[in-house]
């Protein structure tokens, strides 16, 4: 198996959350300590309105989040950092845990929080991948693009293209769960 194909296969298996696997990943973190923001309204337990999935978001350190996603009998752990692009809120999401045979990729998720509702969508549309392919070094297969550019370059790319409505598609809506 060619190294590139193996790399993409490993990177493609990294992240699984409420809807689909992201089609655009960065090898480097997109949000740095200096970029990271904290929003306490993101904390809590969220239930997907269309199914019985749960997402528990807790504080992790000064500016990070620990996310536990539960669907059926499956539980996945993630870490995230919130950062802002103008008025838009974004999460730099990566799987938690270690596995010597995986490379932890970073997916960028756009979020909207308000009125007990959390909306969330990956920045990974075909349009956005086309922009990235022209501007950033990457490795691509049929389903995924892994950005190999430094995190600062990916952050600048997200600042320029990530707030465009063409950068995201389906949005998952979560409701705050009251116990």
N, C-alpha and C positions, 0 to 999 in steps of 0.2 A: 504494500500500500504506500502510495506516495506520502511524504511528510505533510504536504499541504492538505491532502484529503483527510489524513488522520487528525491533523490539527483542527480542521473544520468539524469533523465528526465529534471530537471531544468538546469543542466549544459549543456546538449545537446542543449538547446534552446538559448544559449547565443550569439553565434557569427554567422553571416551570411554575407558573402562577395561575390565577383565576381564569384566564381565557386561553390564550395560545402562548407558545414559546416566542420570545422576541426574535425578529429576523435581523436585527442590527445590534451588535455588541461591540464594546470597546475593551481592549486588553487592559488599558490603564484606567484608574479612577477618573471620573469626569468632574466630580466635586472634590475640592481640596478642603483642608481645615479652614482656610481663609474664606472659601466660598460658602461653607456650610452655614445653614440657618436652622433655627428650631421653631416649630409651631406646635404648641401644646394641644391645639384642637385636632391634630392628627392622631393623638394617642387614644387608645380604647379598643373596643371590640366592634368589628364591622361585619355585617351579614350581607351577602350578595342577594339582591332583590329577586333574581330569577332562579335561584337554587338554594341549597342549604349550606353552601360554603361559608366559612368564617375566616376572618383575617384579624389577628390580634397584633396591635402595634404598641410597643413599649419603648420607653426611652433607653438609649444605650450610650452611656458616657455623656459628655457635655452637649454634643450636637448631633448624635446619631440616633438611629432607630433600630430596634430588633423587631423583626416581623415574623410571625408564625402564621402560615396559611394551612388551613385544614379543609380537605374536600373528601367526603366519604371516609375511608379509613386511612387516607394518605395525609401526612403532615410534612411540610417543608419549612425550613428556616432560612431567613434572609437578613442581611443588614442593609441599611439604606442611609443616605445623607440627602437632606433637603437642600436645594439651592434655587435661587431665583434668577429668571431671565426676564428683565423688565418686570411686568406685573404677573408673569406666569410662574407657577410653582412646579418644580421638577424634582424627581427622586433619582439618585444614582443607586440602582438596586443590584445587589450581587448575592449569590448563594452563600450561606454560612456553612462553616465546617471545612474539613480538609479531606482531601483524597489525592494521593500522589499521582493519580492518573487523570486528573481534571485540572483545567486552567479556569480559574474563577473570572468570568467575564462580567462586564458592567453594562446593564441595560438602562436606558433613560426612559423614565415614565413621567408623563405629564399628569398632574393632579389638580382637581378643583375641590375645595372643601367649603361647605356652607349649609346651614340649616339641618344639621344631622345627616348630611349626605356627603359621601366621598365618591367622586368620579375619578376614573383612572384609565389611562391608555398608554400603550407603548409608542414611542417615537420610532417607527420602523416601516413606514409605507414604502412602496415601490418608488414613489417620487423622491422621498428623502434618501433612499439608498442610491438612486441615480445621482443626486447632488453629491453625496459622499464619495461615490466612485470616481467622480471627476476632480475632487478636491483633496481627498485624504488617502494615504496608503492603506490598503486593505487586502484581505483574503476572502474570496467569495466562492460559494457553490450555488446549487439550485435554490436552496432555502435560506441561507444565512450569509450575512456579510459581517466579518470581524474586522474592526478598525484597528490597525496597528500603529496609528499615529499617537504621539504623546497625548496624555490627558488634556493638557492645556489647549492643544489644537482641536481636540474633539469638543471641548467646552466652548471654544470660539465658534465652531461650526454649529453647535446646538443654539448658541445665542443668536446666530444669524438666520438659521433655517428652522429651528425647533418650535418656534412660536407660530409658524404658519399652519393653518388648519389642514394643509395638504401633508403635513408631517405625521399625522396620526389618523387612525381609522376608527374602528369600533371602540366605544367607551364602555367600561363596566361600571355599574353603579352599585354602591354599597350603602347600607343604612346603618346608623349607629345602633348597636344592640344595647338595650337597657336590661339590667338584671334586677 
